[in-house]
Amino acid sequence: MARDPNKLKVFELADQLMINVYRATQRFPVAERFGIQSQLRRAALSIPTNVVEGCARQTSREYPRFLSIALGSASETRYLLDVSQRWACWKTAP
């Protein structure tokens, strides 16, 4: 009962988000390499990874569980992007 993740719009969007996060975080300060940059990249990568893993599972019970994990990672990514944006504003504030 394997599914093809490449046929899912959610996978396409998650994959593009991950690429965009990796590109955007290249400009983060070196001091954040092991902090928010790393956490944000892991969270963004976790989204499409869990969709792919869910698609490979054999039972119909496991598939939604992995999609739920992907949703949690998407929420984490959204929060970290918000923090990153606010942090950048603090850095430039007088």
Rosetta blueprint (number, residue, H / E / L):
1 M L
2 A L
3 R L
4 D L
5 P H
6 N H
7 K H
8 L L
9 K H
10 V H
11 F H
12 E H
13 L H
14 A H
15 D H
16 Q H
17 L H
18 M H
19 I H
20 N H
21 V H
22 Y H
23 R H
24 A H
25 T H
26 Q L
27 R L
28 F L
29 P L
30 V H
31 A H
32 E H
33 R L
34 F L
35 G L
36 I H
37 Q H
38 S H
39 Q H
40 L H
41 R H
42 R H
43 A H
44 A H
45 L H
46 S H
47 I H
48 P H
49 T H
50 N H
51 V H
52 V H
53 E H
54 G H
55 C H
56 A H
57 R L
58 Q L
59 T L
60 S L
61 R L
62 E H
63 Y H
64 P H
65 R H
66 F H
67 L H
68 S H
69 I H
70 A H
71 L H
72 G H
73 S H
74 A H
75 S H
76 E H
77 T H
78 R H
79 Y H
80 L H
81 L H
82 D H
83 V H
84 S H
85 Q H
86 R H
87 W H
88 A H
89 C H
90 W H
91 K H
92 T H
93 A L
94 P L
